[in-house]
Amino acid sequence: MSNRAISLQLYTLRALLEDDLEGTLARVAEIGYTTVEPYGFVHRAERMADALTAHGLSAPTAHAPLLSDDRPAVYAAARRLGVSTLVVPMTAPERWQTRDGVESLAEELNQAAVEAADHGFTVGYHNHHFELELKQDGVHALEILADRLTDDVVLEVDTYWAAVGGADVPALLGRLGDRVVAVHVKDGDRTLNTKAQVAVGDGVLPVEEILAAAPEAALRIVELDDFDGDILDPVARSLGFLSGLKDG
């Protein structure tokens, strides 16, 4: 798996970015990443775009709460960064409690995708654990959502949170198929304790099996929600592990 197929969700480095955006992105490039996934980028799009260019980084995907944000501002900032897919990072768990709630969310995403397409963007959705933990008639709520989405809406499956939610992740990915255009790859002890997350390959998730089930073209995105210690260490070791899978 070449480094160009592996991205880094910048939320992982949020504290470092707040202190030194340019220097942090320089370190990301030095580690070997060529692709990143921004979040909260609207207010710092110019600085981030300049830093990405300076360090040879691209940002094909980004997290943006399109269902609540000022969408014209999001589109303008995303265009400046070179983003092509805008991913809704989260919605309220309450919306997933009933089939009607899930179906209404699907309709909102479908409508957002129509508008975003007019501006040159694709819309995606990123899961946490509750979209898998909550079920209707034995079916994961995330799959109910997928069934109601138009072909224009894609999925970014967070494989760690899907596992925490009780899903058989390789089987889930197989069922969702090519709608999955990106996967968040993270590792840990498969609990809600974000401090227990570790470098990819150091935890209990069957990472190789999971990635084998994901669409080959799906972008692999490293993320740690939290970590005690030097966060750049697991960020670097995750890239090393995933890059090594090519030879395996």
C-alpha positions as CSV (number, residue, x, y, z in Angstrom):
1,M,0.0,0.0,0.0
2,S,1.8,3.2,-1.2
3,N,1.9,6.2,1.1
4,R,-0.2,8.1,-1.4
5,A,-3.1,5.8,-0.5
6,I,-2.8,6.6,3.2
7,S,-4.2,9.9,4.7
8,L,-4.2,11.4,8.2
9,Q,-7.3,12.9,9.8
10,L,-5.9,16.1,11.2
11,Y,-8.2,16.0,14.2
12,T,-5.6,13.6,15.6
13,L,-3.2,16.6,15.8
14,R,-5.7,19.2,16.9
15,A,-3.6,20.5,19.9
16,L,-0.4,20.8,17.8
17,L,-2.3,22.5,15.0
18,E,-3.7,25.1,17.3
19,D,-0.1,25.9,18.5
20,D,1.7,25.7,15.2
21,L,-0.3,24.9,12.1
22,E,2.5,25.3,9.6
23,G,5.1,23.5,11.7
24,T,2.8,20.6,12.4
25,L,1.9,20.1,8.7
26,A,5.6,20.2,8.0
27,R,6.1,17.3,10.5
28,V,3.3,15.3,8.9
29,A,5.0,15.6,5.5
30,E,8.4,14.7,7.0
31,I,6.9,11.5,8.5
32,G,5.9,10.5,5.0
33,Y,2.2,11.4,4.6
34,T,1.2,13.0,1.3
35,T,-2.5,13.3,2.0
36,V,-4.5,14.7,5.0
37,E,-8.1,15.1,6.0
38,P,-8.8,18.6,7.4
39,Y,-11.6,19.5,9.9
40,G,-12.8,22.9,11.2
41,F,-11.0,24.4,8.2
42,V,-13.3,27.3,7.3
43,H,-11.7,29.9,9.5
44,R,-8.1,29.0,8.6
45,A,-8.5,27.9,4.9
46,E,-5.9,30.4,3.6
47,R,-3.2,29.5,6.1
48,M,-3.9,25.8,5.7
49,A,-3.9,25.9,1.9
50,D,-0.6,27.7,1.8
51,A,0.9,25.1,4.3
52,L,-0.4,22.2,2.3
53,T,1.1,23.5,-0.9
54,A,4.4,24.3,0.8
55,H,4.8,20.7,2.1
56,G,3.4,18.8,-0.8
57,L,0.2,17.7,0.9
58,S,-3.2,17.2,-0.7
59,A,-6.6,17.1,1.0
60,P,-9.1,15.2,-1.2
61,T,-11.5,14.7,1.8
62,A,-12.5,17.0,4.7
63,H,-14.9,16.9,7.6
64,A,-17.6,19.6,7.5
65,P,-21.0,19.6,9.3
66,L,-22.8,20.5,6.2
67,L,-26.2,20.0,7.7
68,S,-25.7,22.9,10.1
69,D,-22.8,25.0,8.9
70,D,-22.8,28.1,6.6
71,R,-22.5,26.0,3.5
72,P,-21.4,28.7,1.1
73,A,-18.5,29.4,3.4
74,V,-17.7,25.7,3.6
75,Y,-17.7,25.4,-0.2
76,A,-15.4,28.4,-0.7
77,A,-12.9,27.2,1.9
78,A,-13.0,23.6,0.6
79,R,-12.3,24.8,-2.9
80,R,-9.3,26.7,-1.7
81,L,-8.0,23.5,-0.1
82,G,-8.6,21.4,-3.1
83,V,-11.1,19.2,-1.4
84,S,-13.5,17.1,-3.5
85,T,-15.4,15.1,-0.9
86,L,-17.1,16.8,2.1
87,V,-17.9,14.4,4.9
88,V,-20.5,15.0,7.6
89,P,-18.5,14.0,10.7
90,M,-21.4,13.3,13.1
91,T,-25.1,13.7,13.8
92,A,-27.0,13.6,17.1
93,P,-27.4,10.0,18.4
94,E,-31.1,10.8,19.0
95,R,-31.7,10.9,15.2
96,W,-30.8,7.2,15.0
97,Q,-33.3,5.9,17.5
98,T,-36.1,5.2,15.1
99,R,-36.3,4.2,11.4
100,D,-38.2,7.5,10.7
101,G,-35.3,9.4,12.2
102,V,-32.7,7.6,10.1
103,E,-34.8,8.0,6.9
104,S,-35.2,11.7,7.5
105,L,-31.5,12.1,7.9
106,A,-30.9,10.2,4.7
107,E,-33.2,12.7,2.9
108,E,-31.3,15.6,4.3
109,L,-28.0,14.1,3.1
110,N,-29.5,13.5,-0.3
111,Q,-30.6,17.1,-0.6
112,A,-27.2,18.3,0.6
113,A,-25.6,16.2,-2.0
114,V,-27.6,17.8,-4.8
115,E,-26.6,21.3,-3.7
116,A,-23.0,20.3,-3.1
117,A,-22.8,18.8,-6.6
118,D,-23.7,22.1,-8.1
119,H,-20.6,23.5,-6.4
120,G,-18.4,20.6,-7.5
121,F,-18.4,18.5,-4.3
122,T,-19.4,15.0,-3.3
123,V,-21.1,14.5,0.1
124,G,-20.2,11.7,2.5
125,Y,-21.1,10.5,6.0
126,H,-18.8,9.3,8.8
127,N,-20.0,7.1,11.6
128,H,-19.4,6.7,15.2
129,H,-20.3,3.7,17.4
130,F,-24.0,4.4,17.9
131,E,-25.0,4.1,14.2
132,L,-24.0,0.4,14.5
133,E,-25.0,-0.2,18.1
134,L,-28.6,1.0,17.3
135,K,-30.6,-1.4,15.2
136,Q,-34.0,-1.6,13.6
137,D,-35.4,-5.1,13.1
138,G,-31.9,-6.5,13.6
139,V,-30.3,-4.2,11.0
140,H,-27.6,-1.7,11.9
141,A,-28.9,1.8,11.6
142,L,-26.0,2.8,9.4
143,E,-27.1,0.2,6.8
144,I,-30.7,1.5,6.9
145,L,-29.2,4.9,6.2
146,A,-27.2,3.5,3.3
147,D,-30.2,1.9,1.7
148,R,-32.0,5.3,1.7
149,L,-29.2,7.3,0.3
150,T,-29.0,8.2,-3.4
151,D,-25.9,7.0,-5.4
152,D,-24.5,10.6,-5.0
153,V,-23.9,10.2,-1.3
154,V,-20.9,8.2,-0.2
155,L,-19.7,6.7,3.1
156,E,-16.5,7.1,5.1
157,V,-16.6,4.1,7.5
158,D,-14.8,4.5,10.8
159,T,-13.8,0.9,11.2
160,Y,-12.8,1.3,14.9
161,W,-16.1,2.9,16.0
162,A,-18.0,0.3,13.9
163,A,-16.3,-2.4,15.8
164,V,-17.1,-0.7,19.1
165,G,-20.7,-0.6,18.0
166,G,-20.8,-4.3,17.7
167,A,-20.4,-4.7,13.9
168,D,-18.5,-7.5,12.2
169,V,-16.5,-4.8,10.3
170,P,-15.3,-6.9,7.3
171,A,-18.8,-8.2,6.7
172,L,-20.2,-4.7,7.1
173,L,-17.8,-3.3,4.5
174,G,-18.7,-6.2,2.2
175,R,-22.4,-5.3,2.4
176,L,-21.8,-1.6,1.9
177,G,-19.7,-2.2,-1.1
178,D,-18.4,0.6,-3.3
179,R,-20.4,3.3,-1.6
180,V,-17.5,3.2,0.9
181,V,-14.9,5.6,-0.6
182,A,-12.8,6.0,2.6
183,V,-12.2,4.2,5.8
184,H,-10.8,5.5,9.1
185,V,-8.2,3.1,10.3
186,K,-7.5,3.2,14.0
187,D,-6.7,0.6,16.7
188,G,-7.0,0.2,20.4
189,D,-8.9,-2.0,22.9
190,R,-12.3,-1.8,21.2
191,T,-13.9,0.3,23.9
192,L,-15.3,3.9,24.2
193,N,-12.1,4.9,26.1
194,T,-10.4,7.1,23.5
195,K,-7.2,7.3,25.6
196,A,-6.8,3.6,25.0
197,Q,-6.3,4.1,21.2
198,V,-2.9,3.2,19.9
199,A,-0.9,3.0,16.6
200,V,-2.5,1.0,13.9
201,G,-1.3,-2.6,14.3
202,D,-0.8,-2.3,18.1
203,G,-4.3,-3.0,19.2
204,V,-6.9,-5.7,19.0
205,L,-8.6,-4.9,15.7
206,P,-8.0,-7.3,12.8
207,V,-6.7,-4.5,10.6
208,E,-5.5,-6.5,7.7
209,E,-8.8,-8.4,7.5
210,I,-10.7,-5.2,7.7
211,L,-8.7,-3.5,4.9
212,A,-8.9,-6.6,2.7
213,A,-12.7,-6.2,2.9
214,A,-12.7,-2.5,2.0
215,P,-12.9,-1.4,-1.6
216,E,-9.4,-1.3,-3.1
217,A,-9.9,2.3,-4.1
218,A,-11.1,3.5,-0.7
219,L,-8.8,6.0,0.9
220,R,-7.2,4.7,4.1
221,I,-7.2,7.5,6.7
222,V,-5.3,7.1,10.0
223,E,-6.9,8.6,13.1
224,L,-6.5,8.6,16.8
225,D,-9.2,10.3,18.8
226,D,-6.9,10.8,21.8
227,F,-3.6,9.6,23.1
228,D,-1.4,9.9,26.2
229,G,2.1,10.9,25.1
230,D,3.7,12.2,21.9
231,I,0.9,11.8,19.4
232,L,3.3,12.0,16.4
233,D,4.8,8.6,17.5
234,P,1.6,6.5,16.8
235,V,0.9,8.7,13.8
236,A,4.3,7.7,12.3
237,R,4.1,4.1,13.4
238,S,0.6,3.8,11.9
239,L,1.9,4.9,8.5
240,G,4.8,2.5,8.8
241,F,2.5,-0.4,9.5
242,L,0.1,0.3,6.7
243,S,2.8,1.0,4.2
244,G,4.4,-2.4,5.2
245,L,1.2,-4.2,4.2
246,K,2.2,-3.7,0.6
247,D,5.1,-6.1,1.0
248,G,3.0,-8.5,3.0
